[in-house]
């Protein structure tokens, strides 16, 4: 998911682990970021997650 978000130009997150679980990590540094930007990111994360979950094996 991380690589797809980066390669598709959606966002440039990194990752971390929280309580032993892999998590995406975002740093909001652009003062022009809007709620709509984060809503779109959430939609794309859900879409990519569903696509990855549907893959065989």
N, C-alpha and C positions, 0 to 999 in steps of 0.2 A: 504494500500500500504506500509506504513512504516513497519508494522509487517512482511509482506511478504518479503520485501527486507532484513530484519534482519534474519528471519527464514531460508530463502533460501541461506544465506551466501553471498549475492550479495554486500551488503554495510551495514554500521551501522549508518544510518542517525538519526537525531532527528527531531523535528518539531518546528516551530514557527508560529506566525501569522504576516502578513504584511497587513496593511490597512484592518484588519478584516477578512482576508482570511487565511486559513490553508495552510502552505507551508512546504515542506521538507527542512531540513537544513543540510548542509554538512560542515565539517571542514576538510580541507586537511592538514594533519600533517605528512604524510609520504613523505619524500624527493624522494622516488623512484616512486611515482605516475607518470603515463604517460598519454598522451592524450587518448590512447586506453582504459585505465581504465575508463575514464569519458564517452567516447563514448559507451562503454558496459553498463555502468550504465544508460545512457539515453535510450538505446534500451530496457533495462529491465523495466525501469519506464513506457515507452510507452506500452510494452507488458502487464504488470500487470494492467495498467490503462484500457486498452481495455478489458481485462478479467473481471475486476470489473464492468465496464460499461455494459457489456453484461449480467451480472447476473440479473435474474428477481427480481423485488421488491426492 
